[in-house]
Amino acid sequence: MRKNGELGATAIGGVAVLLWSALALLTVQAGGGLPPFELLALSFGIAFLAGLAMLGLRGRAALAELRQPLAPWLLAFCGIFFYHALYFFALSAVPAAQASLIAYLWPLLIVLMAALLPGGERLRARHLGGALLGLAGTALILAARGGDGTTAGSVAGYAASFGCAFVWSGYSVLNRRFAATPASMLVGVCGAVAVAGAACHLAFEATAWPRAEQWAAIIGLGVGPTGLAFLAWDHATKHGRLPLLGALSYLSPLLSTLLLIAAGKASASGPLLPAAVLVIGGALLATGLPARRRQRARCAGAAGGSAGSAPPPAA
């Protein structure tokens, strides 16, 4: 039963990966002059309101789940807020492709850090191999998306990119310590992130009022990539298989690129196909699906052999 529960929680983490794949497209559609911290405050504010409505439908008991100890609150807030703050700074200081590639080391770090958890799943060669294949595919995708030829960048910007990877992987792994904390607590965390984003916006940015089409994208961000995705990821990192989650996360940049191409926001390029092979192959390797199929085939063959050697039924 525990194994089935882990698989189900890991599948829910896959939902978060799918939602995050729409983050780039929705961010592009919501951009057009909106400062980053203003967009952060608006999207997480909508996530907070949508989450409150969802909890309200479940009654007072669900709303009471927001009252949790300080430690899980601080971990979730720091993970979500500081990841986005570092990411926005990195994109303003260094080329986007390089910054994104470095920041997207977090799935690989999750796979490696999972082995450090007491009683955690043993790190296997297929986990590491799948993560490395995914990293190679992600490098091809982001290199194709960021072909501006820019090489200059500040040390602080690259340091912030590495900070993104360590903040999110550290949050995802440490979150395992609070497995008893309900994921609904993140509704309150989204509210706190929105307030912190608004404070940073008022302190450092000039306000720009979104247009109608931007509001549609902002609402999409709040409901999906910055809303339900965090609830799904919280549950998955507490109850799922961390090495597998880390490897599967490499599907997000692939799907994100395909969505941008389909929407006309990016053009298809030569490295896309080999990158897809690397990313999907890495995910399959990490899940152990080929090995499991071979094992089932051997079991079926053994069963068939036993049945074939049995005497025919009596007439």
PyMOL commands that set and color helices and strands:
alter all, ss='L'
color gray80, all
select helices_A, chain A and resi 2-20+23-30+36-58+60-64+70-93+96-103+106-116+125-145+155-178+185-204+212-239+242-248+251-262+272-287+289-309
alter helices_A, ss='H'
color red, helices_A
deselect
rebuild
show_as cartoon
